[in-house]
Amino acid sequence: MPITTQISGHIHPHSQSFYALVHLLHHVGIQVNQPPDVPPSAQADWSQYDREVDFYRHITASDFHMVLCESAIDDAIGLQIIQALLKGKSVVLAGALCFAPRIRPFIREIITSHLGRFHAVDIAELDLVELHVLLAQIKPVDYSLTRSEKTLMRSLIAAHFRRLSPSA
């Protein structure tokens, strides 16, 4: 069974680093579980809520979670990282981590407190040998989240989906 990942981040259209990363991952047998691009004609049938549900399902189903740090981590990307933490996924940071000025303090705090357990790669310098070394280190992680951390994390994700809900 192939190793799978989900890539978060504010990925700009036609991002060279994103496509280079996906190509490199595919080259070593890692499947990138990106949700499908939805054509404009199907937008009405494929709402933002549906895209987010699909994205979070891919995070849960992936072997590890990768964050492409091309721009600052905001609440949306932070919540995706939190989903990975809740599911015990290894988190790989591709690029330098920086937080958006308006990120919620709890999201910043929870990510910062577990940063030492994340893996970091420099996309510009990443080669096949480094990628193989990284893959050898990727396994489920027990982030030792407290009950209150888990409750707050789940409630933030639930609130995110309530705001997106078509009935909201």
Backbone bond lengths (Angstrom), bond angles and torsions (degrees), N, CA, C in turn:
res aa  C-N    CA-C-N  psi(-1)  N-CA   C-N-CA  omega(-1)  CA-C   N-CA-C  phi
1 M - - - 1.457 - - 1.531 108.79 -
2 P 1.319 117.72 130.97 1.464 119.88 -176.56 1.531 111.76 -70.81
3 I 1.319 114.94 154.08 1.455 121.23 173.36 1.517 106.98 -77.02
4 T 1.342 116.44 138.20 1.456 120.25 -179.06 1.523 110.68 -123.44
5 T 1.316 114.96 153.70 1.457 120.89 174.85 1.512 109.93 -142.29
6 Q 1.297 114.98 162.56 1.456 123.84 173.58 1.524 105.38 -121.92
7 I 1.306 118.25 135.95 1.464 121.46 -178.94 1.520 109.55 -109.38
8 S 1.339 115.23 122.86 1.464 122.12 174.95 1.513 109.22 -101.47
9 G 1.291 115.46 169.46 1.455 122.06 176.31 1.507 109.66 130.23
10 H 1.304 115.60 161.75 1.463 119.75 175.17 1.520 106.35 -82.53
11 I 1.307 114.36 85.18 1.461 121.26 -174.66 1.522 108.26 -84.21
12 H 1.294 115.04 116.79 1.454 120.73 -177.50 1.530 109.98 -75.06
13 P 1.328 116.57 144.11 1.466 118.37 177.64 1.530 110.28 -55.20
14 H 1.292 115.51 137.07 1.464 122.87 178.99 1.533 112.36 64.08
15 S 1.335 116.89 28.60 1.462 121.48 178.64 1.522 110.09 -65.02
16 Q 1.318 116.04 117.15 1.461 120.58 179.86 1.526 111.24 -63.70
17 S 1.336 117.53 -40.26 1.464 119.54 -178.49 1.526 110.78 -67.44
18 F 1.331 117.87 -36.13 1.460 120.34 178.15 1.528 110.71 -63.94
19 Y 1.325 116.45 -49.27 1.463 119.36 -178.24 1.529 111.84 -67.54
20 A 1.316 117.46 -33.69 1.463 120.34 175.89 1.524 110.25 -66.21
21 L 1.332 116.63 -41.47 1.456 121.03 178.57 1.525 111.04 -64.31
22 V 1.322 117.16 -46.29 1.467 121.09 179.02 1.527 109.89 -60.97
23 H 1.327 117.39 -42.78 1.463 121.37 179.16 1.531 110.62 -61.75
24 L 1.310 116.85 -44.70 1.465 120.76 179.60 1.530 111.02 -64.00
25 L 1.316 116.64 -42.73 1.467 120.13 178.65 1.525 110.76 -63.17
26 H 1.324 117.09 -43.94 1.469 120.45 177.84 1.527 110.79 -62.52
27 H 1.325 115.89 -36.69 1.466 120.65 -178.83 1.534 112.02 -60.60
28 V 1.337 116.73 -32.26 1.464 119.82 179.38 1.524 112.12 -100.62
29 G 1.332 117.02 12.73 1.456 120.91 172.56 1.517 115.82 89.25
30 I 1.310 117.84 18.01 1.462 120.36 177.88 1.519 108.44 -97.94
31 Q 1.309 115.42 126.26 1.458 121.41 179.36 1.524 108.46 -88.45
32 V 1.323 117.01 128.38 1.463 122.25 177.21 1.514 108.05 -93.97
33 N 1.317 116.05 117.07 1.466 122.04 -177.02 1.518 111.11 -89.57
34 Q 1.305 116.37 66.32 1.461 119.33 177.22 1.518 108.80 -84.54
35 P 1.342 116.71 136.74 1.466 118.18 174.36 1.525 109.60 -61.01
36 P 1.304 116.79 153.95 1.467 119.39 -177.65 1.518 111.90 -66.66
37 D 1.334 115.75 147.93 1.459 119.82 170.60 1.522 106.49 -70.76
38 V 1.312 115.31 131.98 1.454 120.09 -176.34 1.523 108.83 -100.76
39 P 1.332 117.28 121.67 1.467 119.01 179.25 1.523 110.30 -64.49
40 P 1.340 116.70 148.97 1.469 120.29 -179.36 1.528 113.67 -52.82
41 S 1.318 117.44 -32.19 1.470 119.95 -178.91 1.522 112.42 -66.84
42 A 1.329 117.19 -19.95 1.468 120.18 -178.80 1.518 112.06 -102.70
43 Q 1.329 118.10 5.08 1.463 120.83 -176.00 1.529 112.40 -55.83
44 A 1.318 117.83 -39.52 1.463 119.77 -178.05 1.523 111.28 -63.57
45 D 1.325 116.69 -35.56 1.458 120.47 -179.41 1.525 112.69 -82.89
46 W 1.300 117.56 -20.08 1.462 121.76 -174.28 1.524 106.94 -122.43
47 S 1.316 116.02 85.74 1.458 121.51 -173.79 1.530 111.94 -76.35
48 Q 1.305 115.14 168.50 1.463 120.46 175.17 1.528 110.20 -57.73
49 Y 1.317 116.40 -38.64 1.464 121.08 178.02 1.532 110.29 -58.65
50 D 1.332 116.58 -47.86 1.467 120.88 -179.68 1.531 111.20 -62.23
51 R 1.341 116.77 -41.01 1.468 120.50 179.21 1.523 110.90 -63.24
52 E 1.331 116.10 -42.01 1.472 119.89 179.63 1.526 111.28 -66.39
53 V 1.327 116.93 -43.77 1.473 120.09 177.50 1.525 109.67 -58.11
54 D 1.326 116.61 -45.12 1.458 121.23 179.66 1.531 110.74 -62.63
55 F 1.320 116.57 -42.69 1.462 121.21 -179.39 1.528 110.75 -62.35
56 Y 1.324 117.24 -46.35 1.471 121.58 -179.89 1.537 111.02 -66.53
57 R 1.313 117.36 -34.39 1.472 119.82 174.68 1.527 110.58 -63.47
58 H 1.325 116.54 -39.73 1.466 120.30 178.16 1.526 110.95 -65.94
59 I 1.320 117.88 -37.96 1.470 120.44 176.12 1.520 109.50 -59.99
60 T 1.321 116.26 -46.68 1.462 121.77 -179.25 1.525 111.91 -63.07
61 A 1.324 117.02 -38.86 1.464 121.16 -176.45 1.530 113.66 -81.46
62 S 1.316 117.94 -16.13 1.468 121.33 -176.16 1.527 111.63 -77.13
63 D 1.336 114.77 157.04 1.458 120.36 177.18 1.524 111.80 -76.23
64 F 1.324 116.65 -31.68 1.464 121.40 175.57 1.513 108.40 -150.76
65 H 1.326 115.35 166.23 1.469 120.40 -177.30 1.519 109.09 -118.55
66 M 1.317 115.96 128.96 1.460 121.02 -178.71 1.523 109.03 -111.29
67 V 1.339 115.85 139.25 1.461 121.53 177.93 1.519 107.68 -118.53
68 L 1.320 115.97 117.86 1.457 121.56 176.93 1.527 106.76 -87.33
69 C 1.314 115.81 107.47 1.468 121.98 -173.23 1.523 111.30 -90.00
70 E 1.318 116.31 63.22 1.471 120.70 177.14 1.520 111.38 -84.11
71 S 1.310 116.56 -18.96 1.457 121.65 176.31 1.528 108.15 -145.91
72 A 1.316 116.12 176.12 1.458 121.73 -174.42 1.532 111.75 -63.55
73 I 1.325 115.12 146.50 1.462 121.95 177.37 1.525 107.56 -79.22
74 D 1.325 116.04 120.26 1.464 121.08 178.39 1.524 108.54 -109.64
75 D 1.336 116.50 -171.40 1.464 120.16 -178.48 1.532 112.22 -58.20
76 A 1.330 118.01 -41.96 1.471 120.94 -176.54 1.528 111.14 -62.04
77 I 1.322 117.17 -48.40 1.467 120.47 179.68 1.526 109.51 -71.13
78 G 1.319 116.48 -37.47 1.465 120.61 177.31 1.526 112.12 -58.43
79 L 1.328 116.53 -41.13 1.470 119.80 178.07 1.521 111.39 -65.68
80 Q 1.318 117.28 -34.72 1.465 119.69 177.05 1.531 110.17 -66.69
81 I 1.318 117.07 -39.22 1.471 120.39 175.74 1.523 109.44 -64.46
82 I 1.319 116.92 -41.17 1.468 120.87 178.26 1.526 110.59 -60.70
83 Q 1.328 118.06 -40.25 1.469 121.05 176.33 1.525 110.09 -58.53
84 A 1.329 116.83 -43.50 1.468 120.65 178.82 1.531 110.56 -62.97
85 L 1.326 117.28 -40.98 1.465 120.71 178.23 1.524 110.71 -62.48
86 L 1.326 116.32 -45.97 1.465 120.41 179.73 1.527 111.98 -59.84
87 K 1.321 116.56 -33.64 1.464 121.11 -177.79 1.526 112.58 -91.39
88 G 1.341 117.61 3.50 1.464 121.02 176.89 1.517 113.91 71.53
89 K 1.317 117.41 27.60 1.468 121.27 -179.64 1.521 110.28 -86.20
90 S 1.324 116.66 140.96 1.463 120.14 169.91 1.510 107.50 -63.80
91 V 1.332 116.25 141.48 1.459 121.36 178.53 1.522 107.80 -112.80
92 V 1.323 115.71 128.21 1.463 122.64 178.58 1.519 107.82 -114.21
93 L 1.331 115.90 122.01 1.464 121.24 177.75 1.517 108.27 -95.66
94 A 1.312 116.66 120.13 1.468 122.08 177.56 1.523 107.19 -103.76
95 G 1.312 115.50 96.96 1.458 120.95 -176.63 1.516 110.25 113.68
96 A 1.321 115.33 178.57 1.459 121.51 -177.45 1.528 110.25 -82.77
97 L 1.324 115.77 129.36 1.454 121.48 -179.90 1.523 110.34 -79.51
98 C 1.321 115.25 129.19 1.470 119.99 169.52 1.522 106.74 -144.04
99 F 1.316 114.69 149.33 1.458 120.51 -177.30 1.527 110.73 -101.11
100 A 1.322 115.22 145.39 1.458 121.09 173.87 1.531 107.76 -68.37
101 P 1.306 117.56 147.34 1.467 120.09 -178.61 1.532 113.38 -59.66
102 R 1.330 117.53 -29.23 1.467 120.47 -174.83 1.524 113.38 -99.94
103 I 1.329 119.00 16.59 1.464 120.25 178.35 1.531 108.72 -67.56
104 R 1.308 116.51 144.45 1.469 120.42 178.48 1.527 109.44 -61.13
105 P 1.319 116.16 137.26 1.474 119.60 -178.88 1.533 113.49 -56.26
106 F 1.338 118.12 -39.60 1.465 119.65 -179.57 1.525 111.06 -64.21
107 I 1.326 117.30 -41.39 1.463 120.57 -180.00 1.524 109.88 -63.42
108 R 1.343 116.98 -45.36 1.468 121.07 177.51 1.531 110.40 -60.70
109 E 1.308 116.35 -44.39 1.474 121.23 -177.27 1.527 111.89 -64.05
110 I 1.330 117.12 -44.53 1.467 119.66 -177.36 1.526 110.64 -67.79
111 I 1.323 117.57 -39.33 1.466 120.07 177.85 1.522 110.02 -67.32
112 T 1.310 116.69 -46.28 1.466 121.20 -179.57 1.522 111.44 -61.21
113 S 1.320 117.39 -40.08 1.466 120.01 -177.38 1.528 112.81 -68.12
114 H 1.326 117.48 -21.33 1.473 120.86 179.98 1.523 112.74 -109.57
115 L 1.311 116.81 5.97 1.463 122.31 -177.03 1.528 112.81 -56.29
116 G 1.308 117.45 -34.70 1.461 121.63 179.78 1.517 113.91 -64.21
117 R 1.320 117.46 -17.86 1.470 121.51 179.32 1.520 112.01 -95.94
118 F 1.337 117.28 -5.66 1.466 121.65 178.53 1.528 109.22 -81.63
119 H 1.301 115.82 159.54 1.463 122.55 173.11 1.525 107.33 -103.42
120 A 1.318 116.67 145.03 1.463 120.23 178.97 1.516 109.48 -124.41
121 V 1.325 115.65 138.92 1.462 121.44 176.34 1.514 109.02 -132.63
122 D 1.310 114.73 147.91 1.467 121.34 174.94 1.522 106.54 -99.87
123 I 1.323 116.36 109.78 1.461 121.20 -175.03 1.524 111.59 -57.49
124 A 1.321 116.19 -40.21 1.469 119.71 -177.46 1.525 111.69 -64.21
125 E 1.324 117.51 -29.98 1.463 121.91 -176.72 1.525 113.52 -104.35
126 L 1.317 117.58 -3.11 1.456 121.61 -175.01 1.525 111.09 -67.67
127 D 1.322 115.53 126.26 1.457 119.55 175.54 1.526 108.46 -126.82
128 L 1.326 116.52 179.02 1.463 120.38 -174.94 1.521 112.91 -63.51
129 V 1.324 117.53 -36.97 1.465 120.51 -179.88 1.524 109.94 -64.17
130 E 1.335 116.31 -48.12 1.463 120.17 178.97 1.522 111.09 -61.43
131 L 1.309 116.07 -38.86 1.455 120.07 -179.78 1.531 110.73 -64.91
132 H 1.326 117.79 -40.73 1.467 120.74 177.14 1.521 111.52 -64.10
133 V 1.323 117.48 -39.76 1.468 121.44 177.06 1.529 109.33 -62.16
134 L 1.322 115.83 -44.93 1.463 120.63 178.71 1.525 110.85 -60.53
135 L 1.310 117.18 -46.09 1.461 120.97 -178.16 1.520 112.06 -61.00
136 A 1.317 116.46 -33.72 1.462 120.36 178.58 1.527 111.40 -65.66
137 Q 1.325 117.43 -23.89 1.460 121.90 -177.80 1.523 113.14 -91.65
138 I 1.306 116.99 -11.34 1.460 120.13 -174.31 1.522 110.34 -83.61
139 K 1.315 113.66 120.57 1.454 121.55 176.42 1.530 107.47 -156.21
140 P 1.315 117.88 165.61 1.470 118.63 178.72 1.532 110.48 -55.26
141 V 1.313 115.34 146.37 1.461 121.53 -175.59 1.523 109.70 -121.89
142 D 1.317 115.50 134.98 1.464 120.27 171.09 1.525 106.37 -95.72
143 Y 1.317 116.42 104.90 1.456 120.87 -177.98 1.528 112.46 -80.00
144 S 1.327 116.81 1.60 1.476 121.91 178.98 1.524 111.33 51.86
145 L 1.314 115.66 47.37 1.456 120.73 178.94 1.525 109.52 -72.71
146 T 1.307 116.58 137.17 1.457 120.33 176.58 1.519 109.21 -74.68
147 R 1.313 115.40 163.79 1.461 120.13 178.80 1.526 110.33 -60.27
148 S 1.326 117.63 -41.01 1.470 119.76 -179.91 1.531 111.44 -68.43
149 E 1.341 118.03 -37.20 1.469 120.21 175.74 1.522 110.35 -61.31
150 K 1.345 115.97 -47.32 1.466 119.79 179.73 1.523 111.17 -59.93
151 T 1.332 116.69 -42.41 1.461 120.72 -179.76 1.519 110.91 -62.87
152 L 1.338 116.87 -46.45 1.468 120.31 179.34 1.526 111.25 -64.70
153 M 1.324 116.84 -40.72 1.459 120.76 -179.50 1.528 110.67 -63.57
154 R 1.331 116.03 -47.17 1.471 120.00 179.31 1.525 111.73 -63.34
155 S 1.339 116.15 -37.82 1.468 118.47 -179.23 1.527 111.31 -68.83
156 L 1.335 118.05 -35.10 1.463 120.54 176.34 1.531 111.27 -64.69
157 I 1.322 116.26 -41.77 1.470 120.16 178.41 1.530 110.37 -66.67
158 A 1.340 116.44 -42.95 1.472 119.83 178.69 1.529 110.49 -62.21
159 A 1.326 117.65 -40.84 1.471 121.03 178.60 1.529 110.45 -64.16
160 H 1.327 116.21 -38.50 1.467 120.69 177.27 1.528 110.49 -58.66
161 F 1.323 117.01 -45.51 1.460 120.66 -179.12 1.532 111.72 -72.00
162 R 1.327 117.27 -32.59 1.468 118.76 176.23 1.526 110.69 -64.08
163 R 1.352 116.83 -38.95 1.468 119.73 178.25 1.532 111.42 -65.03
164 L 1.321 116.94 -31.29 1.468 121.24 -178.61 1.519 113.31 -86.54
165 S 1.319 117.04 -16.67 1.458 121.97 -173.38 1.516 111.34 -55.23
166 P 1.354 116.40 133.84 1.469 120.40 179.75 1.533 112.60 -58.66
167 S 1.325 116.82 -25.55 1.468 119.38 -178.89 1.521 111.89 -88.28
168 A 1.355 116.78 -4.71 1.473 119.10 -178.25 1.501 111.65 -77.04
